[in-house]
Amino acid sequence: MTGIVIVAHTPVASAMLGFVEHAFGVMPQGVRAVDIPAHEDTKISFDRVLEAAKGVNSGKGVLILTDVMGATPANVASKIEAAGAVTGLAAPVIVLAGLNLPMLMRCISHRSDDLESLAQKALQGGQHGILRLGAKVT
């Protein structure tokens, strides 16, 4: 099963993981959250995200979901993806930024898919989950 790590500004990652447990009625295996507090040294953040990725890695790859492109959580996750085998993770990593709940629900529902397929479904879920509701504003 593809491992999933949610990396976001404190307390977003934990809140997203809490939503997963609420929505699915159980905390799924192979999913972890890492909250990145303001002003944490990026080396410490890197080590914590790497530890989470190793913890969910079953050999089929790790999908890392981050909140905002260009911010510390995404930058740290991207360094893990770029470092590859140097980290000792021994699995492919894909990082997606722009995390939202529809994206996360799609990931949990399809986490038995291979890494590339899961990443594509996550992107689709995130994009299709953004809708305008209500009447048109004039």
C-alpha positions as CSV (number, residue, x, y, z in Angstrom):
1,M,0.0,0.0,0.0
2,T,1.2,3.5,-0.8
3,G,2.2,5.5,2.3
4,I,0.7,8.9,2.8
5,V,2.3,11.8,4.8
6,I,0.4,15.0,5.4
7,V,2.9,17.9,6.0
8,A,1.5,21.3,6.8
9,H,1.7,24.3,9.1
10,T,0.6,23.6,12.7
11,P,-2.2,22.5,13.3
12,V,-3.4,21.8,9.8
13,A,-1.7,18.4,9.3
14,S,-3.1,17.0,12.6
15,A,-6.5,18.4,11.9
16,M,-6.6,16.8,8.4
17,L,-5.6,13.5,10.0
18,G,-8.4,13.9,12.6
19,F,-10.8,14.5,9.7
20,V,-9.7,11.2,8.1
21,E,-10.5,9.3,11.4
22,H,-13.9,11.1,11.7
23,A,-14.9,10.6,8.1
24,F,-13.7,6.9,7.8
25,G,-14.5,5.9,11.3
26,V,-11.0,4.5,11.9
27,M,-7.4,5.8,11.6
28,P,-6.1,4.1,8.5
29,Q,-2.7,2.4,8.5
30,G,0.1,3.9,6.5
31,V,-1.0,7.5,7.0
32,R,0.9,10.1,9.2
33,A,0.7,13.8,9.9
34,V,3.6,16.2,10.6
35,D,2.7,19.7,11.8
36,I,5.5,22.2,11.1
37,P,5.4,25.0,13.8
38,A,6.5,28.5,13.0
39,H,10.2,29.1,13.4
40,E,11.2,25.5,13.6
41,D,14.7,24.8,12.2
42,T,14.2,23.2,8.7
43,K,16.7,20.5,9.5
44,I,14.5,19.4,12.4
45,S,11.4,19.6,10.2
46,F,13.2,17.6,7.5
47,D,14.2,14.9,10.0
48,R,10.6,14.6,11.3
49,V,9.1,14.4,7.8
50,L,11.7,11.8,6.8
51,E,10.9,9.7,9.9
52,A,7.2,9.9,9.1
53,A,7.9,8.8,5.5
54,K,10.0,5.9,6.6
55,G,7.2,4.9,9.0
56,V,4.6,4.6,6.3
57,N,6.8,3.2,3.6
58,S,5.9,-0.3,2.7
59,G,8.1,-0.3,-0.4
60,K,5.4,0.9,-2.8
61,G,6.3,4.6,-2.4
62,V,5.2,7.6,-0.4
63,L,2.8,10.4,-1.3
64,I,3.5,13.6,0.6
65,L,0.7,16.1,0.7
66,T,1.5,19.6,1.7
67,D,-0.6,22.7,2.2
68,V,1.1,25.6,0.4
69,M,3.6,25.6,-2.4
70,G,6.7,27.6,-1.5
71,A,6.2,27.4,2.2
72,T,8.4,25.4,4.7
73,P,6.3,22.2,4.7
74,A,6.4,22.0,0.9
75,N,10.1,22.9,0.7
76,V,11.0,20.3,3.3
77,A,8.9,17.6,1.5
78,S,10.5,18.6,-1.9
79,K,14.0,18.1,-0.4
80,I,13.0,14.6,0.7
81,E,11.7,13.8,-2.8
82,A,14.9,15.3,-4.4
83,A,17.3,13.5,-2.0
84,G,15.9,10.1,-3.0
85,A,18.0,7.1,-1.9
86,V,20.4,9.4,0.0
87,T,17.8,9.6,2.8
88,G,17.7,5.8,3.2
89,L,14.0,5.8,2.4
90,A,14.5,3.4,-0.5
91,A,11.1,4.2,-2.1
92,P,9.9,6.7,-4.7
93,V,8.3,9.9,-3.3
94,I,5.8,12.2,-4.9
95,V,5.0,15.6,-3.3
96,L,1.7,17.4,-4.1
97,A,1.0,20.9,-2.8
98,G,-2.5,22.5,-2.3
99,L,-3.9,19.9,0.1
100,N,-7.7,20.0,0.5
101,L,-10.2,17.6,2.1
102,P,-11.5,16.2,-1.2
103,M,-7.9,15.4,-2.2
104,L,-7.2,13.7,1.1
105,M,-10.5,11.7,0.9
106,R,-9.5,10.5,-2.6
107,C,-6.1,9.5,-1.3
108,I,-7.5,7.5,1.6
109,S,-10.1,5.8,-0.6
110,H,-7.5,4.7,-3.2
111,R,-4.3,4.2,-1.1
112,S,-4.0,0.6,-2.4
113,D,-3.2,2.1,-5.9
114,D,0.4,2.5,-7.1
115,L,2.1,5.8,-6.3
116,E,1.7,7.4,-9.7
117,S,-2.0,6.4,-10.0
118,L,-2.7,7.6,-6.4
119,A,-1.0,11.0,-7.1
120,Q,-3.2,11.5,-10.3
121,K,-6.4,10.6,-8.4
122,A,-5.4,12.9,-5.6
123,L,-4.9,15.8,-8.0
124,Q,-8.2,15.1,-9.6
125,G,-10.0,14.9,-6.3
126,G,-8.5,18.2,-5.2
127,Q,-9.4,20.0,-8.4
128,H,-12.9,18.5,-8.7
129,G,-13.6,19.3,-5.0
130,I,-13.4,23.1,-5.6
131,L,-16.9,24.2,-6.5
132,R,-18.8,27.4,-6.4
133,L,-22.0,27.1,-4.3
134,G,-25.1,29.3,-4.2
135,A,-26.4,32.0,-6.3
136,K,-24.3,34.1,-8.7
137,V,-23.1,37.4,-7.2
138,T,-24.0,40.4,-9.4
